[in-house]
Amino acid sequence: MLPLLACAAGLYLGLHFNILVVLPFSRLGAGACIVSGWASGQSFFESASILLFPMILVQAGYILGLTARETYGQLLARMNIDQSRRI
């Protein structure tokens, strides 16, 4: 479930924000994962190894969101959810 949520979060960030949002989001997620690992009794290296896969998926989802921006905008304009930029 966590990998799917991480990829979906990256996709959302890619569709709506610029590159500067990925770094703070990754650091916040990493800190939360490490602190929860320490609270459950895991060592730092165990927490870091578990953390690597979701961080990669957040960035992969971000790249997917960046590539889907134009298509997403066209879909919203076609469904009349967002105003078209045509004159």
N, C-alpha and C positions, 0 to 999 in steps of 0.2 A: 504494500500500500504506500509506503514512504517513497519508493522510486517513482511511482505514478504521480503522487502529489508534487514531488520535486520537479518533474518534467512539466507538469501543468502550471506550476508557479513560474518556471522559466519561460514558458510559452506566453503567459499573461504579461510578464515583464517585457518580453520582446515585442509584443504587439503594442504596448502602451507607453513605454519609457525608453530613454536613451541608454547608452552604454554605462554611464556613471552609476546606475542603480544596481548593477549586478555585483559589484565589489562589496558594498555595504551589506547587501542582502546575503551574500555568501558568508561574510564574516559573522553576521548575526546568527545565521543558521549553524555555522561551525561552533560558535561559542555556546549556543544552546545545547547542541549535541554533546559537546565535551563535558559541560557541567552536568547534564543528565547522566552521562556515563560515569562520572566521578561519584554522583549521588547513589548510583546503583552498585558501586564497588568495582567498576572496571578501571584498569590502568589507562594511562594517557595513550599508549600505543594501540590498545584495543579500541579505544574511542576514535582515534584518528583513522584506523583502518576501516571502521564502519562508516565514517564520515566521508570518505573519498568518493564512493559511488554516488550518493545523492548530490554532491557538489558538481560532479561531472554531468549528471543529468539535468541540473538546473541550467548549466551553461549550454548544453545541447538543446534544451527546450527554448532557451533564449535565442539561439541561432535559428531554430525553426520559426519562432515568432517574428524574427527580423525578415526572413524570407517570405513569410505569409502576410506581411503588412499590406502590400498592394492588393492582393486578392481579398483580404479581409475588408479593406476600404471599399472595393468594388462591390462586394457582397452587401455591405451595409447600404451603399447608395442604391443598389438595385432593389432592396427591400424597403426603401424610403425611410430607413431608420435615421440616417444621417443625410444632411443635405448634400446634393451633388455639387461639384465645383464647376460644372458646365454653365455657360451663360445662357 
